[in-house]
Amino acid sequence: MPAKLTMPTLGLTNPRFRYRNASSTDISETFKRARRAMNKAKRDAETAQQALELEPRADTAAAVVVTMPRRARGAA
């Protein structure tokens, strides 16, 4: 399996690109920023969607399994 090619998110000519040399880079701040973004996305997803909880009905307590017809070979 070939390696996945990862491209930069900003190009060198993008005005938002700011060069930082290694001595002025704080990797712990980068991870903190990423964790904050992930937590915010998780909170947004939880508030945007409501959980659907289904209660089993008494008359359908046993599971009903229906077999599907076999598909012919070569069919898409």
PDB file of N, CA, C and O in Angstrom:
ATOM      1  N   MET A   1       0.848  -1.174   0.000  1.00  0.00           N
ATOM      2  CA  MET A   1       0.000   0.000   0.000  1.00  0.00           C
ATOM      3  C   MET A   1       0.892   1.235   0.000  1.00  0.00           C
ATOM      4  O   MET A   1       1.762   1.363   0.862  1.00  0.00           O
ATOM      5  N   PRO A   2       0.695   2.146  -0.948  1.00  0.00           N
ATOM      6  CA  PRO A   2       1.547   3.331  -1.000  1.00  0.00           C
ATOM      7  C   PRO A   2       1.254   4.276   0.168  1.00  0.00           C
ATOM      8  O   PRO A   2       0.161   4.275   0.734  1.00  0.00           O
ATOM      9  N   ALA A   3       2.246   5.070   0.506  1.00  0.00           N
ATOM     10  CA  ALA A   3       2.099   6.028   1.597  1.00  0.00           C
ATOM     11  C   ALA A   3       1.120   7.126   1.197  1.00  0.00           C
ATOM     12  O   ALA A   3       1.042   7.505   0.028  1.00  0.00           O
ATOM     13  N   LYS A   4       0.382   7.627   2.165  1.00  0.00           N
ATOM     14  CA  LYS A   4      -0.585   8.689   1.909  1.00  0.00           C
ATOM     15  C   LYS A   4       0.159  10.019   1.799  1.00  0.00           C
ATOM     16  O   LYS A   4       0.974  10.352   2.660  1.00  0.00           O
ATOM     17  N   LEU A   5      -0.120  10.765   0.756  1.00  0.00           N
ATOM     18  CA  LEU A   5       0.505  12.054   0.541  1.00  0.00           C
ATOM     19  C   LEU A   5      -0.249  13.105   1.348  1.00  0.00           C
ATOM     20  O   LEU A   5      -1.455  13.276   1.167  1.00  0.00           O
ATOM     21  N   THR A   6       0.441  13.802   2.225  1.00  0.00           N
ATOM     22  CA  THR A   6      -0.167  14.841   3.046  1.00  0.00           C
ATOM     23  C   THR A   6       0.344  16.196   2.589  1.00  0.00           C
ATOM     24  O   THR A   6       1.550  16.444   2.572  1.00  0.00           O
ATOM     25  N   MET A   7      -0.571  17.057   2.223  1.00  0.00           N
ATOM     26  CA  MET A   7      -0.210  18.386   1.742  1.00  0.00           C
ATOM     27  C   MET A   7      -0.447  19.417   2.844  1.00  0.00           C
ATOM     28  O   MET A   7      -1.299  19.206   3.707  1.00  0.00           O
ATOM     29  N   PRO A   8       0.296  20.532   2.829  1.00  0.00           N
ATOM     30  CA  PRO A   8       0.073  21.586   3.830  1.00  0.00           C
ATOM     31  C   PRO A   8      -1.305  22.222   3.654  1.00  0.00           C
ATOM     32  O   PRO A   8      -1.842  22.266   2.547  1.00  0.00           O
ATOM     33  N   THR A   9      -1.866  22.710   4.752  1.00  0.00           N
ATOM     34  CA  THR A   9      -3.170  23.339   4.676  1.00  0.00           C
ATOM     35  C   THR A   9      -3.083  24.735   4.078  1.00  0.00           C
ATOM     36  O   THR A   9      -4.027  25.189   3.432  1.00  0.00           O
ATOM     37  N   LEU A  10      -1.965  25.419   4.284  1.00  0.00           N
ATOM     38  CA  LEU A  10      -1.751  26.750   3.719  1.00  0.00           C
ATOM     39  C   LEU A  10      -0.503  26.730   2.852  1.00  0.00           C
ATOM     40  O   LEU A  10       0.506  26.129   3.219  1.00  0.00           O
ATOM     41  N   GLY A  11      -0.572  27.373   1.729  1.00  0.00           N
ATOM     42  CA  GLY A  11       0.599  27.477   0.880  1.00  0.00           C
ATOM     43  C   GLY A  11       1.516  28.600   1.349  1.00  0.00           C
ATOM     44  O   GLY A  11       1.103  29.449   2.139  1.00  0.00           O
ATOM     45  N   LEU A  12       2.738  28.610   0.876  1.00  0.00           N
ATOM     46  CA  LEU A  12       3.696  29.651   1.251  1.00  0.00           C
ATOM     47  C   LEU A  12       3.268  31.023   0.769  1.00  0.00           C
ATOM     48  O   LEU A  12       3.635  32.031   1.373  1.00  0.00           O
ATOM     49  N   THR A  13       2.507  31.079  -0.295  1.00  0.00           N
ATOM     50  CA  THR A  13       2.089  32.368  -0.841  1.00  0.00           C
ATOM     51  C   THR A  13       0.795  32.883  -0.224  1.00  0.00           C
ATOM     52  O   THR A  13       0.376  34.001  -0.522  1.00  0.00           O
ATOM     53  N   ASN A  14       0.153  32.087   0.633  1.00  0.00           N
ATOM     54  CA  ASN A  14      -1.077  32.494   1.301  1.00  0.00           C
ATOM     55  C   ASN A  14      -0.752  33.579   2.328  1.00  0.00           C
ATOM     56  O   ASN A  14       0.174  33.392   3.117  1.00  0.00           O
ATOM     57  N   PRO A  15      -1.465  34.693   2.354  1.00  0.00           N
ATOM     58  CA  PRO A  15      -1.168  35.761   3.310  1.00  0.00           C
ATOM     59  C   PRO A  15      -1.369  35.349   4.773  1.00  0.00           C
ATOM     60  O   PRO A  15      -0.810  35.976   5.672  1.00  0.00           O
ATOM     61  N   ARG A  16      -2.157  34.304   5.013  1.00  0.00           N
ATOM     62  CA  ARG A  16      -2.364  33.833   6.397  1.00  0.00           C
ATOM     63  C   ARG A  16      -1.190  33.006   6.908  1.00  0.00           C
ATOM     64  O   ARG A  16      -1.093  32.753   8.109  1.00  0.00           O
ATOM     65  N   PHE A  17      -0.301  32.584   6.022  1.00  0.00           N
ATOM     66  CA  PHE A  17       0.842  31.771   6.424  1.00  0.00           C
ATOM     67  C   PHE A  17       1.841  32.628   7.192  1.00  0.00           C
ATOM     68  O   PHE A  17       2.247  33.688   6.715  1.00  0.00           O
ATOM     69  N   ARG A  18       2.237  32.177   8.373  1.00  0.00           N
ATOM     70  CA  ARG A  18       3.240  32.859   9.191  1.00  0.00           C
ATOM     71  C   ARG A  18       4.336  31.862   9.536  1.00  0.00           C
ATOM     72  O   ARG A  18       4.074  30.823  10.142  1.00  0.00           O
ATOM     73  N   TYR A  19       5.552  32.179   9.150  1.00  0.00           N
ATOM     74  CA  TYR A  19       6.674  31.290   9.438  1.00  0.00           C
ATOM     75  C   TYR A  19       7.059  31.394  10.903  1.00  0.00           C
ATOM     76  O   TYR A  19       7.147  32.490  11.458  1.00  0.00           O
ATOM     77  N   ARG A  20       7.288  30.245  11.523  1.00  0.00           N
ATOM     78  CA  ARG A  20       7.789  30.183  12.906  1.00  0.00           C
ATOM     79  C   ARG A  20       8.961  29.222  12.915  1.00  0.00           C
ATOM     80  O   ARG A  20       8.847  28.091  12.443  1.00  0.00           O
ATOM     81  N   ASN A  21      10.085  29.669  13.449  1.00  0.00           N
ATOM     82  CA  ASN A  21      11.221  28.750  13.508  1.00  0.00           C
ATOM     83  C   ASN A  21      11.036  27.797  14.682  1.00  0.00           C
ATOM     84  O   ASN A  21      10.185  28.023  15.542  1.00  0.00           O
ATOM     85  N   ALA A  22      11.819  26.751  14.716  1.00  0.00           N
ATOM     86  CA  ALA A  22      11.651  25.675  15.694  1.00  0.00           C
ATOM     87  C   ALA A  22      11.824  26.163  17.130  1.00  0.00           C
ATOM     88  O   ALA A  22      11.161  25.649  18.031  1.00  0.00           O
ATOM     89  N   SER A  23      12.693  27.137  17.362  1.00  0.00           N
ATOM     90  CA  SER A  23      12.932  27.594  18.734  1.00  0.00           C
ATOM     91  C   SER A  23      11.757  28.392  19.288  1.00  0.00           C
ATOM     92  O   SER A  23      11.614  28.503  20.505  1.00  0.00           O
ATOM     93  N   SER A  24      10.916  28.949  18.426  1.00  0.00           N
ATOM     94  CA  SER A  24       9.770  29.719  18.913  1.00  0.00           C
ATOM     95  C   SER A  24       8.460  28.935  18.799  1.00  0.00           C
ATOM     96  O   SER A  24       7.384  29.510  18.967  1.00  0.00           O
ATOM     97  N   THR A  25       8.536  27.651  18.521  1.00  0.00           N
ATOM     98  CA  THR A  25       7.349  26.818  18.412  1.00  0.00           C
ATOM     99  C   THR A  25       7.135  26.074  19.725  1.00  0.00           C
ATOM    100  O   THR A  25       8.057  25.440  20.240  1.00  0.00           O
ATOM    101  N   ASP A  26       5.932  26.150  20.262  1.00  0.00           N
ATOM    102  CA  ASP A  26       5.582  25.435  21.496  1.00  0.00           C
ATOM    103  C   ASP A  26       4.568  24.354  21.126  1.00  0.00           C
ATOM    104  O   ASP A  26       3.388  24.641  20.927  1.00  0.00           O
ATOM    105  N   ILE A  27       5.032  23.131  21.039  1.00  0.00           N
ATOM    106  CA  ILE A  27       4.172  22.023  20.603  1.00  0.00           C
ATOM    107  C   ILE A  27       3.028  21.767  21.591  1.00  0.00           C
ATOM    108  O   ILE A  27       1.952  21.321  21.192  1.00  0.00           O
ATOM    109  N   SER A  28       3.258  22.048  22.875  1.00  0.00           N
ATOM    110  CA  SER A  28       2.182  21.821  23.850  1.00  0.00           C
ATOM    111  C   SER A  28       1.007  22.767  23.576  1.00  0.00           C
ATOM    112  O   SER A  28      -0.149  22.380  23.751  1.00  0.00           O
ATOM    113  N   GLU A  29       1.293  24.003  23.147  1.00  0.00           N
ATOM    114  CA  GLU A  29       0.217  24.932  22.793  1.00  0.00           C
ATOM    115  C   GLU A  29      -0.544  24.447  21.562  1.00  0.00           C
ATOM    116  O   GLU A  29      -1.760  24.613  21.468  1.00  0.00           O
ATOM    117  N   THR A  30       0.178  23.851  20.629  1.00  0.00           N
ATOM    118  CA  THR A  30      -0.467  23.317  19.435  1.00  0.00           C
ATOM    119  C   THR A  30      -1.434  22.205  19.814  1.00  0.00           C
ATOM    120  O   THR A  30      -2.555  22.157  19.306  1.00  0.00           O
ATOM    121  N   PHE A  31      -1.006  21.299  20.712  1.00  0.00           N
ATOM    122  CA  PHE A  31      -1.882  20.213  21.145  1.00  0.00           C
ATOM    123  C   PHE A  31      -3.059  20.735  21.965  1.00  0.00           C
ATOM    124  O   PHE A  31      -4.168  20.215  21.850  1.00  0.00           O
ATOM    125  N   LYS A  32      -2.833  21.749  22.785  1.00  0.00           N
ATOM    126  CA  LYS A  32      -3.938  22.342  23.549  1.00  0.00           C
ATOM    127  C   LYS A  32      -4.974  22.938  22.610  1.00  0.00           C
ATOM    128  O   LYS A  32      -6.175  22.765  22.819  1.00  0.00           O
ATOM    129  N   ARG A  33      -4.518  23.641  21.570  1.00  0.00           N
ATOM    130  CA  ARG A  33      -5.424  24.242  20.600  1.00  0.00           C
ATOM    131  C   ARG A  33      -6.215  23.153  19.873  1.00  0.00           C
ATOM    132  O   ARG A  33      -7.415  23.303  19.643  1.00  0.00           O
ATOM    133  N   ALA A  34      -5.541  22.058  19.514  1.00  0.00           N
ATOM    134  CA  ALA A  34      -6.225  20.964  18.821  1.00  0.00           C
ATOM    135  C   ALA A  34      -7.259  20.309  19.734  1.00  0.00           C
ATOM    136  O   ALA A  34      -8.360  19.985  19.289  1.00  0.00           O
ATOM    137  N   ARG A  35      -6.912  20.110  21.015  1.00  0.00           N
ATOM    138  CA  ARG A  35      -7.870  19.521  21.963  1.00  0.00           C
ATOM    139  C   ARG A  35      -9.085  20.417  22.144  1.00  0.00           C
ATOM    140  O   ARG A  35     -10.216  19.935  22.205  1.00  0.00           O
ATOM    141  N   ARG A  36      -8.847  21.737  22.231  1.00  0.00           N
ATOM    142  CA  ARG A  36      -9.974  22.668  22.370  1.00  0.00           C
ATOM    143  C   ARG A  36     -10.890  22.590  21.153  1.00  0.00           C
ATOM    144  O   ARG A  36     -12.114  22.586  21.290  1.00  0.00           O
ATOM    145  N   ALA A  37     -10.304  22.530  19.979  1.00  0.00           N
ATOM    146  CA  ALA A  37     -11.106  22.443  18.754  1.00  0.00           C
ATOM    147  C   ALA A  37     -11.895  21.141  18.706  1.00  0.00           C
ATOM    148  O   ALA A  37     -13.061  21.142  18.311  1.00  0.00           O
ATOM    149  N   MET A  38     -11.278  20.033  19.101  1.00  0.00           N
ATOM    150  CA  MET A  38     -11.982  18.741  19.104  1.00  0.00           C
ATOM    151  C   MET A  38     -13.109  18.743  20.126  1.00  0.00           C
ATOM    152  O   MET A  38     -14.201  18.250  19.841  1.00  0.00           O
ATOM    153  N   ASN A  39     -12.860  19.297  21.325  1.00  0.00           N
ATOM    154  CA  ASN A  39     -13.907  19.354  22.350  1.00  0.00           C
ATOM    155  C   ASN A  39     -15.061  20.240  21.911  1.00  0.00           C
ATOM    156  O   ASN A  39     -16.221  19.919  22.167  1.00  0.00           O
ATOM    157  N   LYS A  40     -14.753  21.361  21.248  1.00  0.00           N
ATOM    158  CA  LYS A  40     -15.806  22.246  20.755  1.00  0.00           C
ATOM    159  C   LYS A  40     -16.637  21.533  19.690  1.00  0.00           C
ATOM    160  O   LYS A  40     -17.865  21.627  19.692  1.00  0.00           O
ATOM    161  N   ALA A  41     -15.981  20.833  18.796  1.00  0.00           N
ATOM    162  CA  ALA A  41     -16.710  20.100  17.750  1.00  0.00           C
ATOM    163  C   ALA A  41     -17.599  19.027  18.371  1.00  0.00           C
ATOM    164  O   ALA A  41     -18.721  18.805  17.915  1.00  0.00           O
ATOM    165  N   LYS A  42     -17.101  18.366  19.406  1.00  0.00           N
ATOM    166  CA  LYS A  42     -17.884  17.325  20.082  1.00  0.00           C
ATOM    167  C   LYS A  42     -19.098  17.938  20.771  1.00  0.00           C
ATOM    168  O   LYS A  42     -20.201  17.399  20.683  1.00  0.00           O
ATOM    169  N   ARG A  43     -18.894  19.077  21.464  1.00  0.00           N
ATOM    170  CA  ARG A  43     -20.020  19.747  22.126  1.00  0.00           C
ATOM    171  C   ARG A  43     -21.053  20.215  21.105  1.00  0.00           C
ATOM    172  O   ARG A  43     -22.255  20.065  21.325  1.00  0.00           O
ATOM    173  N   ASP A  44     -20.591  20.780  19.993  1.00  0.00           N
ATOM    174  CA  ASP A  44     -21.503  21.243  18.953  1.00  0.00           C
ATOM    175  C   ASP A  44     -22.306  20.083  18.368  1.00  0.00           C
ATOM    176  O   ASP A  44     -23.498  20.220  18.094  1.00  0.00           O
ATOM    177  N   ALA A  45     -21.645  18.942  18.180  1.00  0.00           N
ATOM    178  CA  ALA A  45     -22.335  17.773  17.625  1.00  0.00           C
ATOM    179  C   ALA A  45     -23.368  17.237  18.612  1.00  0.00           C
ATOM    180  O   ALA A  45     -24.447  16.809  18.203  1.00  0.00           O
ATOM    181  N   GLU A  46     -23.054  17.255  19.892  1.00  0.00           N
ATOM    182  CA  GLU A  46     -23.990  16.738  20.892  1.00  0.00           C
ATOM    183  C   GLU A  46     -25.210  17.637  21.029  1.00  0.00           C
ATOM    184  O   GLU A  46     -26.318  17.144  21.240  1.00  0.00           O
ATOM    185  N   THR A  47     -25.024  18.943  20.913  1.00  0.00           N
ATOM    186  CA  THR A  47     -26.160  19.843  21.064  1.00  0.00           C
ATOM    187  C   THR A  47     -26.979  19.941  19.784  1.00  0.00           C
ATOM    188  O   THR A  47     -28.164  20.272  19.830  1.00  0.00           O
ATOM    189  N   ALA A  48     -26.357  19.656  18.639  1.00  0.00           N
ATOM    190  CA  ALA A  48     -27.060  19.774  17.367  1.00  0.00           C
ATOM    191  C   ALA A  48     -27.949  18.571  17.092  1.00  0.00           C
ATOM    192  O   ALA A  48     -28.922  18.679  16.346  1.00  0.00           O
ATOM    193  N   GLN A  49     -27.630  17.445  17.676  1.00  0.00           N
ATOM    194  CA  GLN A  49     -28.400  16.238  17.424  1.00  0.00           C
ATOM    195  C   GLN A  49     -29.002  15.736  18.722  1.00  0.00           C
ATOM    196  O   GLN A  49     -28.385  15.814  19.784  1.00  0.00           O
ATOM    197  N   GLN A  50     -30.196  15.229  18.621  1.00  0.00           N
ATOM    198  CA  GLN A  50     -30.826  14.627  19.785  1.00  0.00           C
ATOM    199  C   GLN A  50     -30.712  13.118  19.676  1.00  0.00           C
ATOM    200  O   GLN A  50     -30.821  12.554  18.587  1.00  0.00           O
ATOM    201  N   ALA A  51     -30.497  12.479  20.791  1.00  0.00           N
ATOM    202  CA  ALA A  51     -30.388  11.031  20.809  1.00  0.00           C
ATOM    203  C   ALA A  51     -31.769  10.411  20.593  1.00  0.00           C
ATOM    204  O   ALA A  51     -32.764  10.878  21.149  1.00  0.00           O
ATOM    205  N   LEU A  52     -31.818   9.377  19.798  1.00  0.00           N
ATOM    206  CA  LEU A  52     -33.065   8.681  19.538  1.00  0.00           C
ATOM    207  C   LEU A  52     -33.039   7.386  20.333  1.00  0.00           C
ATOM    208  O   LEU A  52     -32.261   6.479  20.036  1.00  0.00           O
ATOM    209  N   GLU A  53     -33.879   7.307  21.327  1.00  0.00           N
ATOM    210  CA  GLU A  53     -33.943   6.108  22.158  1.00  0.00           C
ATOM    211  C   GLU A  53     -35.260   5.401  21.872  1.00  0.00           C
ATOM    212  O   GLU A  53     -36.336   5.971  22.050  1.00  0.00           O
ATOM    213  N   LEU A  54     -35.162   4.163  21.431  1.00  0.00           N
ATOM    214  CA  LEU A  54     -36.351   3.396  21.104  1.00  0.00           C
ATOM    215  C   LEU A  54     -36.646   2.401  22.218  1.00  0.00           C
ATOM    216  O   LEU A  54     -35.777   1.637  22.637  1.00  0.00           O
ATOM    217  N   GLU A  55     -37.844   2.426  22.672  1.00  0.00           N
ATOM    218  CA  GLU A  55     -38.285   1.478  23.693  1.00  0.00           C
ATOM    219  C   GLU A  55     -38.895   0.274  22.990  1.00  0.00           C
ATOM    220  O   GLU A  55     -39.724   0.450  22.097  1.00  0.00           O
ATOM    221  N   PRO A  56     -38.512  -0.947  23.366  1.00  0.00           N
ATOM    222  CA  PRO A  56     -39.144  -2.112  22.733  1.00  0.00           C
ATOM    223  C   PRO A  56     -40.604  -2.215  23.155  1.00  0.00           C
ATOM    224  O   PRO A  56     -40.949  -2.067  24.328  1.00  0.00           O
ATOM    225  N   ARG A  57     -41.445  -2.470  22.165  1.00  0.00           N
ATOM    226  CA  ARG A  57     -42.860  -2.627  22.460  1.00  0.00           C
ATOM    227  C   ARG A  57     -43.121  -4.049  22.938  1.00  0.00           C
ATOM    228  O   ARG A  57     -42.398  -4.978  22.577  1.00  0.00           O
ATOM    229  N   ALA A  58     -44.148  -4.211  23.742  1.00  0.00           N
ATOM    230  CA  ALA A  58     -44.466  -5.519  24.321  1.00  0.00           C
ATOM    231  C   ALA A  58     -44.862  -6.523  23.248  1.00  0.00           C
ATOM    232  O   ALA A  58     -44.535  -7.704  23.365  1.00  0.00           O
ATOM    233  N   ASP A  59     -45.574  -6.070  22.181  1.00  0.00           N
ATOM    234  CA  ASP A  59     -46.042  -7.019  21.173  1.00  0.00           C
ATOM    235  C   ASP A  59     -44.941  -7.415  20.180  1.00  0.00           C
ATOM    236  O   ASP A  59     -45.122  -8.365  19.419  1.00  0.00           O
ATOM    237  N   THR A  60     -43.834  -6.722  20.174  1.00  0.00           N
ATOM    238  CA  THR A  60     -42.724  -7.070  19.273  1.00  0.00           C
ATOM    239  C   THR A  60     -41.467  -7.381  20.068  1.00  0.00           C
ATOM    240  O   THR A  60     -40.363  -7.014  19.667  1.00  0.00           O
ATOM    241  N   ALA A  61     -41.640  -8.058  21.196  1.00  0.00           N
ATOM    242  CA  ALA A  61     -40.501  -8.343  22.056  1.00  0.00           C
ATOM    243  C   ALA A  61     -39.504  -9.288  21.381  1.00  0.00           C
ATOM    244  O   ALA A  61     -38.296  -9.155  21.577  1.00  0.00           O
ATOM    245  N   ALA A  62     -40.007 -10.246  20.584  1.00  0.00           N
ATOM    246  CA  ALA A  62     -39.112 -11.170  19.886  1.00  0.00           C
ATOM    247  C   ALA A  62     -38.650 -10.529  18.584  1.00  0.00           C
ATOM    248  O   ALA A  62     -39.438  -9.888  17.887  1.00  0.00           O
ATOM    249  N   ALA A  63     -37.396 -10.700  18.264  1.00  0.00           N
ATOM    250  CA  ALA A  63     -36.851 -10.121  17.036  1.00  0.00           C
ATOM    251  C   ALA A  63     -37.366 -10.890  15.825  1.00  0.00           C
ATOM    252  O   ALA A  63     -37.466 -12.117  15.851  1.00  0.00           O
ATOM    253  N   VAL A  64     -37.686 -10.164  14.779  1.00  0.00           N
ATOM    254  CA  VAL A  64     -38.143 -10.774  13.540  1.00  0.00           C
ATOM    255  C   VAL A  64     -37.019 -10.638  12.538  1.00  0.00           C
ATOM    256  O   VAL A  64     -36.561  -9.527  12.268  1.00  0.00           O
ATOM    257  N   VAL A  65     -36.562 -11.758  11.976  1.00  0.00           N
ATOM    258  CA  VAL A  65     -35.474 -11.754  11.012  1.00  0.00           C
ATOM    259  C   VAL A  65     -36.029 -12.171   9.669  1.00  0.00           C
ATOM    260  O   VAL A  65     -36.652 -13.225   9.544  1.00  0.00           O
ATOM    261  N   VAL A  66     -35.803 -11.344   8.666  1.00  0.00           N
ATOM    262  CA  VAL A  66     -36.264 -11.635   7.320  1.00  0.00           C
ATOM    263  C   VAL A  66     -35.032 -11.824   6.443  1.00  0.00           C
ATOM    264  O   VAL A  66     -34.164 -10.954   6.383  1.00  0.00           O
ATOM    265  N   THR A  67     -34.963 -12.962   5.765  1.00  0.00           N
ATOM    266  CA  THR A  67     -33.805 -13.212   4.895  1.00  0.00           C
ATOM    267  C   THR A  67     -33.975 -12.423   3.614  1.00  0.00           C
ATOM    268  O   THR A  67     -35.085 -12.253   3.109  1.00  0.00           O
ATOM    269  N   MET A  68     -32.854 -11.945   3.097  1.00  0.00           N
ATOM    270  CA  MET A  68     -32.870 -11.208   1.830  1.00  0.00           C
ATOM    271  C   MET A  68     -32.568 -12.162   0.698  1.00  0.00           C
ATOM    272  O   MET A  68     -31.807 -13.113   0.876  1.00  0.00           O
ATOM    273  N   PRO A  69     -33.151 -11.925  -0.467  1.00  0.00           N
ATOM    274  CA  PRO A  69     -32.885 -12.824  -1.582  1.00  0.00           C
ATOM    275  C   PRO A  69     -31.416 -12.709  -2.013  1.00  0.00           C
ATOM    276  O   PRO A  69     -30.802 -11.646  -1.915  1.00  0.00           O
ATOM    277  N   ARG A  70     -30.887 -13.806  -2.480  1.00  0.00           N
ATOM    278  CA  ARG A  70     -29.504 -13.848  -2.922  1.00  0.00           C
ATOM    279  C   ARG A  70     -29.352 -13.072  -4.223  1.00  0.00           C
ATOM    280  O   ARG A  70     -30.197 -13.178  -5.113  1.00  0.00           O
ATOM    281  N   ARG A  71     -28.296 -12.305  -4.338  1.00  0.00           N
ATOM    282  CA  ARG A  71     -28.039 -11.530  -5.538  1.00  0.00           C
ATOM    283  C   ARG A  71     -27.233 -12.369  -6.526  1.00  0.00           C
ATOM    284  O   ARG A  71     -26.350 -13.131  -6.133  1.00  0.00           O
ATOM    285  N   ALA A  72     -27.544 -12.223  -7.795  1.00  0.00           N
ATOM    286  CA  ALA A  72     -26.835 -12.973  -8.824  1.00  0.00           C
ATOM    287  C   ALA A  72     -25.396 -12.475  -8.920  1.00  0.00           C
ATOM    288  O   ALA A  72     -25.130 -11.291  -8.715  1.00  0.00           O
ATOM    289  N   ARG A  73     -24.481 -13.370  -9.228  1.00  0.00           N
ATOM    290  CA  ARG A  73     -23.079 -12.969  -9.362  1.00  0.00           C
ATOM    291  C   ARG A  73     -22.909 -11.996 -10.510  1.00  0.00           C
ATOM    292  O   ARG A  73     -23.553 -12.122 -11.552  1.00  0.00           O
ATOM    293  N   GLY A  74     -22.038 -11.029 -10.306  1.00  0.00           N
ATOM    294  CA  GLY A  74     -21.733 -10.065 -11.340  1.00  0.00           C
ATOM    295  C   GLY A  74     -22.683  -8.875 -11.354  1.00  0.00           C
ATOM    296  O   GLY A  74     -22.437  -7.902 -12.067  1.00  0.00           O
ATOM    297  N   ALA A  75     -23.742  -8.933 -10.596  1.00  0.00           N
ATOM    298  CA  ALA A  75     -24.671  -7.796 -10.545  1.00  0.00           C
ATOM    299  C   ALA A  75     -24.086  -6.729  -9.657  1.00  0.00           C
ATOM    300  O   ALA A  75     -23.450  -7.029  -8.646  1.00  0.00           O
ATOM    301  N   ALA A  76     -24.294  -5.502 -10.024  1.00  0.00           N
ATOM    302  CA  ALA A  76     -23.750  -4.388  -9.238  1.00  0.00           C
ATOM    303  C   ALA A  76     -24.739  -3.886  -8.237  1.00  0.00           C
ATOM    304  O   ALA A  76     -24.443  -2.951  -7.493  1.00  0.00           O
TER     305      ALA A  76
END
